[in-house]
Amino acid sequence: MHKCDLDISINKLSKIEGHADLDIKIRNGKAREVNLRVEENRRFYMQAVEGKPALAAPQMVSRICGTCSVAHLTCAIEAVEKALGVKSSEQTIIMRKLMMYSLMIRDHALHLYFFALPDIFGIDSILDLANNKKELIHEALHIKEAGNNLSNLIGGRAVHAPFEVVGGFVNMVDNKKVKPIVKELKSIRKYVLNLAEIFYQCQWELKRDTNFVALTTDDFSFLEGKICDSRGTCTMEKNYGKRLTKVVMPYSQAKGFEFEGSEYMVGSLSRLNLNQGSLREKTKKSMKKYLKLFPSDNIYLNNLAQAIEIMHSIDHSIELLENTEFKKEEIIKPKKQNGKGVGVVEAPRGTLYYSMEIKNGKIKKAGIATPTAQNLLNMREDLRELVSGVCQSANPKNQWEKIIKKQAERIIRAYDPCMSCASHFLKVNWK
């Protein structure tokens, strides 16, 4: 085997949310340093909401990310409601599930079509398919549009939805507009099947003993449940702080996290590994061939897991819309002005945690653990595994750097990271 000593730098990783650089130092075939540097500016959202009215805080923190604003909004609302003793109505829970499904449909479509598919086809952009596979571009836009339209129906807007608030929704769903949305959702199922088949045929593999963590729910609705890992540990949502530990990454604008003292993965692969039995029956039937691959520790199957989640989100949304007659409800008012609450939801990229301490109706202290920040340490260890595999392979020595660069970007994109979310909460200790 050739001696593998390389210093590799990838500036501005492409086709991800936000900005990040990657530096790898390889000595004797081993990755001595793997620094995934989140380059997004620090925005101090948690400090910004301190002293602000608790009822206004969810809309403020939703601005952390335009892509997954619904997840931040819903999770913050959940934390405030638990702190102030607000119990949501059954209809509100249904509408929040629909909001989360709308997010999964459009956000997963964005990642799979526009960020991941170019890697599979060996192109720079999905727009390069305009000549020979232009139907995929149309299918991508149809799926995203359907997700946006569902969000518009329930929340009033696809990004920074104004209708969802603490205690309910300020605007009633127009029941006359439900049938067209249902028809549209049914029309895109065939596109999702096409998408799943593409990722099913992909032969990429990177396996490593990984601890998968996710919120386990009865109906795979991304709301409410227990936090469990693939090693058998489960905990209540309110106790998440006893399991998660922040890890300083001095080269990055974001911190990492450990679960029970070691790196772990959150996201679609984790959810499918732990929640497969809770998928809708129609989804299970349509995705039967693909579900046989799970549970899995192949990181690349996170892409296929996202496609399956799109189908589940479509199928459950159709069920909820067809079986709900939406009625005007009053916003439920807080029972108290002081308290502590924890909100936990499954955002597109994984488990999102919010903690809120409220005093006299205002935020005294707030905290967030975002999915990408939780995945950073696991990404680092997967990249170490990649380096070791390439340096022990039969590939020519002069090809090692090219192969590592290409596959490193591919692995990072498989996590579907959002660097903007990951960098929001860093606290500076001046010395």
One Martini backbone bead per residue (centre of mass of N, CA, C, O) as a GRO file, in nm:
protein
  431
    1MET     BB    1   0.096   0.036   0.022
    2HIS     BB    2   0.064   0.353   0.001
    3LYS     BB    3   0.148   0.646   0.113
    4CYS     BB    4  -0.091   0.855   0.305
    5ASP     BB    5  -0.029   1.204   0.243
    6LEU     BB    6  -0.270   1.463   0.316
    7ASP     BB    7  -0.401   1.792   0.219
    8ILE     BB    8  -0.745   1.884   0.247
    9SER     BB    9  -0.947   2.134   0.070
   10ILE     BB   10  -1.291   2.261   0.098
   11ASN     BB   11  -1.440   2.529  -0.048
   12LYS     BB   12  -1.747   2.563  -0.043
   13LEU     BB   13  -1.981   2.372  -0.023
   14SER     BB   14  -2.200   2.218  -0.227
   15LYS     BB   15  -2.531   2.160  -0.211
   16ILE     BB   16  -2.618   2.331   0.051
   17GLU     BB   17  -2.716   2.467   0.348
   18GLY     BB   18  -2.511   2.703   0.332
   19HIS     BB   19  -2.180   2.737   0.493
   20ALA     BB   20  -1.880   2.532   0.420
   21ASP     BB   21  -1.580   2.377   0.529
   22LEU     BB   22  -1.301   2.142   0.447
   23ASP     BB   23  -1.054   1.972   0.657
   24ILE     BB   24  -0.785   1.733   0.577
   25LYS     BB   25  -0.556   1.524   0.766
   26ILE     BB   26  -0.316   1.293   0.631
   27ARG     BB   27  -0.153   1.008   0.803
   28ASN     BB   28  -0.082   0.701   0.721
   29GLY     BB   29  -0.400   0.667   0.633
   30LYS     BB   30  -0.494   0.884   0.849
   31ALA     BB   31  -0.725   1.090   1.011
   32ARG     BB   32  -0.617   1.345   1.212
   33GLU     BB   33  -0.801   1.567   1.062
   34VAL     BB   34  -1.155   1.688   1.091
   35ASN     BB   35  -1.280   1.998   0.954
   36LEU     BB   36  -1.603   2.125   0.989
   37ARG     BB   37  -1.669   2.452   0.878
   38VAL     BB   38  -1.884   2.675   0.994
   39GLU     BB   39  -1.951   3.002   0.820
   40GLU     BB   40  -2.171   3.119   0.959
   41ASN     BB   41  -2.307   3.364   1.111
   42ARG     BB   42  -2.363   3.496   1.409
   43ARG     BB   43  -2.708   3.563   1.565
   44PHE     BB   44  -2.827   3.531   1.857
   45TYR     BB   45  -3.130   3.436   1.914
   46MET     BB   46  -3.144   3.367   2.219
   47GLN     BB   47  -3.069   3.657   2.306
   48ALA     BB   48  -3.292   3.815   2.141
   49VAL     BB   49  -3.552   3.686   2.309
   50GLU     BB   50  -3.476   3.808   2.557
   51GLY     BB   51  -3.755   3.982   2.699
   52LYS     BB   52  -3.965   3.870   2.527
   53PRO     BB   53  -4.257   3.775   2.434
   54ALA     BB   54  -4.364   3.453   2.431
   55LEU     BB   55  -4.585   3.479   2.197
   56ALA     BB   56  -4.355   3.600   1.987
   57ALA     BB   57  -4.104   3.408   1.964
   58PRO     BB   58  -4.168   3.196   1.741
   59GLN     BB   59  -4.158   3.398   1.499
   60MET     BB   60  -3.865   3.480   1.545
   61VAL     BB   61  -3.721   3.189   1.527
   62SER     BB   62  -3.817   3.119   1.236
   63ARG     BB   63  -3.573   3.303   1.114
   64ILE     BB   64  -3.336   3.106   1.115
   65CYS     BB   65  -3.511   2.947   0.878
   66GLY     BB   66  -3.660   2.923   0.570
   67THR     BB   67  -3.678   2.620   0.514
   68CYS     BB   68  -3.749   2.539   0.850
   69SER     BB   69  -3.962   2.733   0.996
   70VAL     BB   70  -4.189   2.541   1.090
   71ALA     BB   71  -4.020   2.386   1.299
   72HIS     BB   72  -3.943   2.626   1.479
   73LEU     BB   73  -4.226   2.724   1.537
   74THR     BB   74  -4.351   2.461   1.657
   75CYS     BB   75  -4.139   2.409   1.881
   76ALA     BB   76  -4.170   2.680   2.031
   77ILE     BB   77  -4.468   2.653   2.091
   78GLU     BB   78  -4.447   2.396   2.260
   79ALA     BB   79  -4.268   2.519   2.482
   80VAL     BB   80  -4.462   2.746   2.569
   81GLU     BB   81  -4.711   2.574   2.634
   82LYS     BB   82  -4.575   2.404   2.860
   83ALA     BB   83  -4.497   2.649   3.039
   84LEU     BB   84  -4.822   2.778   3.031
   85GLY     BB   85  -5.057   2.553   3.013
   86VAL     BB   86  -5.115   2.464   2.708
   87LYS     BB   87  -5.389   2.292   2.547
   88SER     BB   88  -5.443   2.154   2.264
   89SER     BB   89  -5.638   2.085   2.020
   90GLU     BB   90  -5.721   1.849   1.796
   91GLN     BB   91  -5.716   2.035   1.548
   92THR     BB   92  -5.438   2.160   1.596
   93ILE     BB   93  -5.278   1.897   1.572
   94ILE     BB   94  -5.357   1.839   1.281
   95MET     BB   95  -5.243   2.105   1.163
   96ARG     BB   96  -4.950   2.053   1.253
   97LYS     BB   97  -4.908   1.801   1.093
   98LEU     BB   98  -4.958   1.934   0.816
   99MET     BB   99  -4.724   2.132   0.836
  100MET     BB  100  -4.500   1.917   0.857
  101TYR     BB  101  -4.567   1.775   0.591
  102SER     BB  102  -4.521   2.015   0.405
  103LEU     BB  103  -4.223   2.039   0.476
  104MET     BB  104  -4.123   1.757   0.391
  105ILE     BB  105  -4.203   1.767   0.095
  106ARG     BB  106  -4.037   2.026   0.006
  107ASP     BB  107  -3.757   1.974   0.145
  108HIS     BB  108  -3.689   1.693   0.034
  109ALA     BB  109  -3.710   1.777  -0.262
  110LEU     BB  110  -3.484   1.976  -0.262
  111HIS     BB  111  -3.258   1.780  -0.186
  112LEU     BB  112  -3.295   1.543  -0.389
  113TYR     BB  113  -3.302   1.706  -0.660
  114PHE     BB  114  -3.084   1.956  -0.615
  115PHE     BB  115  -2.845   1.798  -0.441
  116ALA     BB  116  -2.836   1.473  -0.504
  117LEU     BB  117  -2.884   1.400  -0.808
  118PRO     BB  118  -2.624   1.518  -0.937
  119ASP     BB  119  -2.443   1.293  -0.824
  120ILE     BB  120  -2.573   1.052  -0.971
  121PHE     BB  121  -2.539   1.200  -1.272
  122GLY     BB  122  -2.275   1.379  -1.288
  123ILE     BB  123  -2.364   1.680  -1.209
  124ASP     BB  124  -2.415   2.016  -1.114
  125SER     BB  125  -2.725   2.026  -1.219
  126ILE     BB  126  -3.056   1.967  -1.276
  127LEU     BB  127  -3.059   2.152  -1.535
  128ASP     BB  128  -2.880   1.940  -1.704
  129LEU     BB  129  -3.157   1.763  -1.769
  130ALA     BB  130  -3.321   1.920  -1.995
  131ASN     BB  131  -3.260   1.723  -2.245
  132ASN     BB  132  -3.306   1.402  -2.111
  133LYS     BB  133  -3.463   1.472  -1.799
  134LYS     BB  134  -3.702   1.694  -1.765
  135GLU     BB  135  -3.917   1.545  -1.588
  136LEU     BB  136  -3.769   1.583  -1.314
  137ILE     BB  137  -3.811   1.884  -1.292
  138HIS     BB  138  -4.119   1.879  -1.293
  139GLU     BB  139  -4.152   1.693  -1.048
  140ALA     BB  140  -4.011   1.870  -0.843
  141LEU     BB  141  -4.207   2.117  -0.870
  142HIS     BB  142  -4.469   1.968  -0.798
  143ILE     BB  143  -4.393   1.879  -0.512
  144LYS     BB  144  -4.326   2.155  -0.397
  145GLU     BB  145  -4.601   2.284  -0.457
  146ALA     BB  146  -4.771   2.096  -0.282
  147GLY     BB  147  -4.639   2.174  -0.016
  148ASN     BB  148  -4.701   2.476  -0.032
  149ASN     BB  149  -5.014   2.454  -0.055
  150LEU     BB  150  -5.058   2.319   0.218
  151SER     BB  151  -4.935   2.548   0.386
  152ASN     BB  152  -5.125   2.771   0.288
  153LEU     BB  153  -5.388   2.646   0.393
  154ILE     BB  154  -5.297   2.629   0.704
  155GLY     BB  155  -5.064   2.883   0.747
  156GLY     BB  156  -5.055   3.109   0.486
  157ARG     BB  157  -4.756   2.989   0.439
  158ALA     BB  158  -4.451   2.837   0.363
  159VAL     BB  159  -4.298   3.085   0.489
  160HIS     BB  160  -4.354   3.208   0.774
  161ALA     BB  161  -4.615   3.127   0.912
  162PRO     BB  162  -4.891   3.320   1.054
  163PHE     BB  163  -5.124   3.122   1.188
  164GLU     BB  164  -4.928   2.992   1.384
  165VAL     BB  165  -4.985   2.965   1.738
  166VAL     BB  166  -5.030   3.008   2.051
  167GLY     BB  167  -5.324   2.802   2.089
  168GLY     BB  168  -5.319   2.786   1.754
  169PHE     BB  169  -5.523   2.936   1.497
  170VAL     BB  170  -5.612   3.246   1.334
  171ASN     BB  171  -5.714   3.060   1.089
  172MET     BB  172  -5.940   2.917   0.893
  173VAL     BB  173  -6.008   2.661   0.707
  174ASP     BB  174  -6.092   2.617   0.374
  175ASN     BB  175  -6.295   2.362   0.277
  176LYS     BB  176  -6.306   2.425  -0.038
  177LYS     BB  177  -5.972   2.376  -0.065
  178VAL     BB  178  -5.918   2.071  -0.005
  179LYS     BB  179  -5.969   1.899  -0.263
  180PRO     BB  180  -5.741   2.016  -0.446
  181ILE     BB  181  -5.514   1.921  -0.257
  182VAL     BB  182  -5.572   1.622  -0.264
  183LYS     BB  183  -5.540   1.589  -0.569
  184GLU     BB  184  -5.247   1.683  -0.579
  185LEU     BB  185  -5.127   1.470  -0.388
  186LYS     BB  186  -5.209   1.224  -0.560
  187SER     BB  187  -5.047   1.314  -0.827
  188ILE     BB  188  -4.740   1.278  -0.682
  189ARG     BB  189  -4.684   0.980  -0.612
  190LYS     BB  190  -4.543   0.885  -0.877
  191TYR     BB  191  -4.292   1.066  -0.837
  192VAL     BB  192  -4.191   0.936  -0.574
  193LEU     BB  193  -4.143   0.657  -0.692
  194ASN     BB  194  -3.927   0.746  -0.891
  195LEU     BB  195  -3.732   0.857  -0.679
  196ALA     BB  196  -3.690   0.601  -0.509
  197GLU     BB  197  -3.567   0.429  -0.738
  198ILE     BB  198  -3.308   0.587  -0.776
  199PHE     BB  199  -3.198   0.540  -0.478
  200TYR     BB  200  -3.216   0.230  -0.486
  201GLN     BB  201  -3.000   0.198  -0.728
  202CYS     BB  202  -2.796   0.303  -0.549
  203GLN     BB  203  -2.451   0.182  -0.452
  204TRP     BB  204  -2.381   0.336  -0.220
  205GLU     BB  205  -2.137   0.301   0.062
  206LEU     BB  206  -2.149   0.369   0.430
  207LYS     BB  207  -2.034   0.186   0.706
  208ARG     BB  208  -2.117   0.233   1.060
  209ASP     BB  209  -2.123   0.232   1.386
  210THR     BB  210  -2.445   0.364   1.477
  211ASN     BB  211  -2.628   0.606   1.649
  212PHE     BB  212  -2.977   0.633   1.653
  213VAL     BB  213  -3.186   0.931   1.670
  214ALA     BB  214  -3.537   0.969   1.782
  215LEU     BB  215  -3.866   1.036   1.749
  216THR     BB  216  -4.122   0.843   1.885
  217THR     BB  217  -4.425   0.751   1.715
  218ASP     BB  218  -4.744   0.636   1.631
  219ASP     BB  219  -4.766   0.816   1.325
  220PHE     BB  220  -4.525   0.968   1.201
  221SER     BB  221  -4.562   1.309   1.274
  222PHE     BB  222  -4.315   1.471   1.431
  223LEU     BB  223  -4.494   1.457   1.704
  224GLU     BB  224  -4.458   1.348   1.980
  225GLY     BB  225  -4.275   1.157   2.233
  226LYS     BB  226  -3.991   0.962   2.231
  227ILE     BB  227  -3.649   0.944   2.300
  228CYS     BB  228  -3.455   0.739   2.085
  229ASP     BB  229  -3.233   0.464   2.038
  230SER     BB  230  -3.059   0.188   1.885
  231ARG     BB  231  -2.961   0.092   2.201
  232GLY     BB  232  -3.240   0.130   2.398
  233THR     BB  233  -3.280   0.432   2.458
  234CYS     BB  234  -3.517   0.619   2.663
  235THR     BB  235  -3.690   0.944   2.673
  236MET     BB  236  -3.814   1.218   2.773
  237GLU     BB  237  -3.836   1.525   2.648
  238LYS     BB  238  -3.769   1.690   2.920
  239ASN     BB  239  -3.479   1.502   2.941
  240TYR     BB  240  -3.268   1.572   2.714
  241GLY     BB  241  -3.036   1.721   2.884
  242LYS     BB  242  -2.925   1.436   3.003
  243ARG     BB  243  -2.814   1.331   2.707
  244LEU     BB  244  -2.702   1.601   2.611
  245THR     BB  245  -2.381   1.725   2.480
  246LYS     BB  246  -2.173   1.973   2.445
  247VAL     BB  247  -1.932   2.053   2.176
  248VAL     BB  248  -1.644   2.200   2.109
  249MET     BB  249  -1.557   2.375   1.792
  250PRO     BB  250  -1.297   2.587   1.730
  251TYR     BB  251  -1.326   2.589   1.392
  252SER     BB  252  -1.631   2.675   1.450
  253GLN     BB  253  -1.965   2.827   1.458
  254ALA     BB  254  -2.030   2.545   1.585
  255LYS     BB  255  -2.168   2.303   1.774
  256GLY     BB  256  -2.174   1.999   1.922
  257PHE     BB  257  -2.302   1.655   1.989
  258GLU     BB  258  -2.388   1.427   2.249
  259PHE     BB  259  -2.509   1.088   2.312
  260GLU     BB  260  -2.419   0.935   2.577
  261GLY     BB  261  -2.101   1.025   2.496
  262SER     BB  262  -2.166   1.020   2.175
  263GLU     BB  263  -2.200   0.995   1.865
  264TYR     BB  264  -2.468   1.081   1.626
  265MET     BB  265  -2.785   1.032   1.448
  266VAL     BB  266  -3.003   1.235   1.257
  267GLY     BB  267  -3.308   1.170   1.078
  268SER     BB  268  -3.447   0.975   0.842
  269LEU     BB  269  -3.288   0.718   0.906
  270SER     BB  270  -3.354   0.715   1.206
  271ARG     BB  271  -3.663   0.715   1.183
  272LEU     BB  272  -3.686   0.451   1.016
  273ASN     BB  273  -3.536   0.263   1.212
  274LEU     BB  274  -3.758   0.340   1.461
  275ASN     BB  275  -4.061   0.388   1.273
  276GLN     BB  276  -4.165   0.197   1.046
  277GLY     BB  277  -4.441   0.085   1.178
  278SER     BB  278  -4.583   0.396   1.154
  279LEU     BB  279  -4.657   0.385   0.884
  280ARG     BB  280  -4.855   0.398   0.640
  281GLU     BB  281  -5.009   0.150   0.472
  282LYS     BB  282  -4.981   0.270   0.187
  283THR     BB  283  -4.679   0.318   0.208
  284LYS     BB  284  -4.589   0.028   0.260
  285LYS     BB  285  -4.695  -0.083  -0.006
  286SER     BB  286  -4.540   0.111  -0.207
  287MET     BB  287  -4.247   0.064  -0.026
  288LYS     BB  288  -4.167  -0.236   0.018
  289LYS     BB  289  -3.895  -0.270  -0.132
  290TYR     BB  290  -3.742  -0.038   0.031
  291LEU     BB  291  -3.794  -0.131   0.335
  292LYS     BB  292  -3.594  -0.381   0.331
  293LEU     BB  293  -3.332  -0.190   0.398
  294PHE     BB  294  -3.468  -0.171   0.681
  295PRO     BB  295  -3.246  -0.135   0.881
  296SER     BB  296  -2.960   0.102   0.863
  297ASP     BB  297  -2.591   0.208   0.828
  298ASN     BB  298  -2.631   0.359   0.556
  299ILE     BB  299  -2.602   0.686   0.488
  300TYR     BB  300  -2.726   0.697   0.191
  301LEU     BB  301  -3.024   0.611   0.293
  302ASN     BB  302  -3.130   0.893   0.364
  303ASN     BB  303  -3.249   0.951   0.085
  304LEU     BB  304  -3.462   0.726   0.075
  305ALA     BB  305  -3.600   0.805   0.340
  306GLN     BB  306  -3.708   1.073   0.232
  307ALA     BB  307  -3.891   0.958   0.014
  308ILE     BB  308  -4.070   0.799   0.212
  309GLU     BB  309  -4.161   1.053   0.375
  310ILE     BB  310  -4.314   1.186   0.153
  311MET     BB  311  -4.528   0.966   0.119
  312HIS     BB  312  -4.632   0.971   0.408
  313SER     BB  313  -4.716   1.272   0.407
  314ILE     BB  314  -4.923   1.242   0.187
  315ASP     BB  315  -5.106   1.013   0.304
  316HIS     BB  316  -5.177   1.151   0.577
  317SER     BB  317  -5.290   1.412   0.464
  318ILE     BB  318  -5.525   1.289   0.312
  319GLU     BB  319  -5.664   1.165   0.555
  320LEU     BB  320  -5.702   1.426   0.722
  321LEU     BB  321  -5.858   1.594   0.507
  322GLU     BB  322  -6.096   1.378   0.455
  323ASN     BB  323  -6.158   1.364   0.801
  324THR     BB  324  -6.191   1.692   0.814
  325GLU     BB  325  -6.385   1.948   0.974
  326PHE     BB  326  -6.326   2.267   0.974
  327LYS     BB  327  -6.312   2.493   1.256
  328LYS     BB  328  -6.373   2.753   1.449
  329GLU     BB  329  -6.129   2.869   1.689
  330GLU     BB  330  -6.014   2.951   1.983
  331ILE     BB  331  -5.766   3.084   2.146
  332ILE     BB  332  -5.557   2.957   2.379
  333LYS     BB  333  -5.487   3.056   2.690
  334PRO     BB  334  -5.286   3.111   2.930
  335LYS     BB  335  -5.260   3.003   3.280
  336LYS     BB  336  -4.971   3.141   3.283
  337GLN     BB  337  -4.643   3.333   3.331
  338ASN     BB  338  -4.483   3.081   3.446
  339GLY     BB  339  -4.208   2.871   3.319
  340LYS     BB  340  -4.117   2.543   3.186
  341GLY     BB  341  -4.019   2.427   2.848
  342VAL     BB  342  -4.042   2.154   2.602
  343GLY     BB  343  -3.952   2.115   2.259
  344VAL     BB  344  -4.027   1.843   2.016
  345VAL     BB  345  -3.914   1.781   1.681
  346GLU     BB  346  -3.917   1.670   1.340
  347ALA     BB  347  -3.713   1.768   1.129
  348PRO     BB  348  -3.584   1.705   0.830
  349ARG     BB  349  -3.279   1.667   0.975
  350GLY     BB  350  -3.418   1.630   1.265
  351THR     BB  351  -3.390   1.680   1.588
  352LEU     BB  352  -3.568   1.935   1.771
  353TYR     BB  353  -3.476   2.170   2.034
  354TYR     BB  354  -3.666   2.334   2.298
  355SER     BB  355  -3.610   2.587   2.552
  356MET     BB  356  -3.823   2.750   2.809
  357GLU     BB  357  -3.801   3.044   3.012
  358ILE     BB  358  -4.066   3.198   3.204
  359LYS     BB  359  -4.130   3.549   3.301
  360ASN     BB  360  -4.392   3.743   3.299
  361GLY     BB  361  -4.431   3.654   2.980
  362LYS     BB  362  -4.114   3.624   2.946
  363ILE     BB  363  -3.808   3.564   2.825
  364LYS     BB  364  -3.536   3.442   3.010
  365LYS     BB  365  -3.473   3.154   2.864
  366ALA     BB  366  -3.295   2.996   2.582
  367GLY     BB  367  -3.289   2.685   2.376
  368ILE     BB  368  -3.094   2.504   2.114
  369ALA     BB  369  -3.109   2.195   1.914
  370THR     BB  370  -2.987   2.111   1.615
  371PRO     BB  371  -2.945   1.874   1.381
  372THR     BB  372  -2.671   1.953   1.254
  373ALA     BB  373  -2.517   1.983   1.518
  374GLN     BB  374  -2.561   1.678   1.594
  375ASN     BB  375  -2.407   1.566   1.320
  376LEU     BB  376  -2.109   1.662   1.311
  377LEU     BB  377  -1.957   1.424   1.453
  378ASN     BB  378  -2.056   1.199   1.261
  379MET     BB  379  -1.940   1.316   1.005
  380ARG     BB  380  -1.647   1.306   1.092
  381GLU     BB  381  -1.634   0.989   1.124
  382ASP     BB  382  -1.715   0.923   0.832
  383LEU     BB  383  -1.467   1.062   0.706
  384ARG     BB  384  -1.261   0.878   0.832
  385GLU     BB  385  -1.364   0.621   0.696
  386LEU     BB  386  -1.316   0.712   0.411
  387VAL     BB  387  -1.009   0.753   0.420
  388SER     BB  388  -0.935   0.465   0.496
  389GLY     BB  389  -1.059   0.327   0.245
  390VAL     BB  390  -0.897   0.474   0.022
  391CYS     BB  391  -0.600   0.413   0.137
  392GLN     BB  392  -0.675   0.082   0.105
  393SER     BB  393  -0.701   0.089  -0.181
  394ALA     BB  394  -0.644   0.033  -0.542
  395ASN     BB  395  -0.605   0.311  -0.598
  396PRO     BB  396  -0.438   0.546  -0.725
  397LYS     BB  397  -0.253   0.781  -0.572
  398ASN     BB  398  -0.335   1.025  -0.777
  399GLN     BB  399  -0.661   0.976  -0.683
  400TRP     BB  400  -0.723   1.026  -0.382
  401GLU     BB  401  -0.803   1.324  -0.361
  402LYS     BB  402  -1.039   1.317  -0.561
  403ILE     BB  403  -1.205   1.099  -0.416
  404ILE     BB  404  -1.233   1.234  -0.139
  405LYS     BB  405  -1.370   1.492  -0.229
  406LYS     BB  406  -1.617   1.366  -0.363
  407GLN     BB  407  -1.714   1.182  -0.119
  408ALA     BB  408  -1.733   1.397   0.101
  409GLU     BB  409  -1.960   1.563  -0.025
  410ARG     BB  410  -2.161   1.328  -0.046
  411ILE     BB  411  -2.186   1.270   0.254
  412ILE     BB  412  -2.276   1.546   0.352
  413ARG     BB  413  -2.533   1.557   0.169
  414ALA     BB  414  -2.677   1.308   0.298
  415TYR     BB  415  -2.749   1.484   0.561
  416ASP     BB  416  -2.873   1.756   0.495
  417PRO     BB  417  -2.748   2.027   0.576
  418CYS     BB  418  -2.786   2.326   0.806
  419MET     BB  419  -2.582   2.590   0.872
  420SER     BB  420  -2.770   2.813   0.968
  421CYS     BB  421  -2.881   2.664   1.215
  422ALA     BB  422  -2.607   2.575   1.353
  423SER     BB  423  -2.504   2.899   1.405
  424HIS     BB  424  -2.715   3.058   1.600
  425PHE     BB  425  -2.608   2.971   1.927
  426LEU     BB  426  -2.347   3.091   1.978
  427LYS     BB  427  -2.138   3.146   2.263
  428VAL     BB  428  -1.940   3.402   2.384
  429ASN     BB  429  -1.621   3.385   2.556
  430TRP     BB  430  -1.450   3.627   2.681
  431LYS     BB  431  -1.062   3.677   2.707
   0.00000   0.00000   0.00000
